[in-house]
Amino acid sequence: MDQIHEQLIHALQHCIKKNHPGDKKLLGKLLGGLVPIRELTYRANKALPKIKKDWSTNCNLDPFWEEFIEDSPNWQKEHV
């Protein structure tokens, strides 16, 4: 996994050098922006099972959405 991360960072550095050659701080800004996104993703995944449960019990959902909710990978992980 570390090798993949390293390759992605090298690719990002290459793109930055090519498209923004004078911006020495852009890589740090981009990598720093990933921290809040990771936190939001964690919180959303944690809240998703409760939201799905509340929706399925309190709402009259279209069968398509019911199936979509039940087939969600996060839903399966939490309830298996």
Secondary structure, DSSP 8 states (H G I E B T S, - for coil): -HHHHHHHHHHHHHHHHHH-TT-SSHHHHHHHHHHHHHHHHHHHHHHHHHHHHHHHHHS---HHHHHHHHH-HHHHHHH-
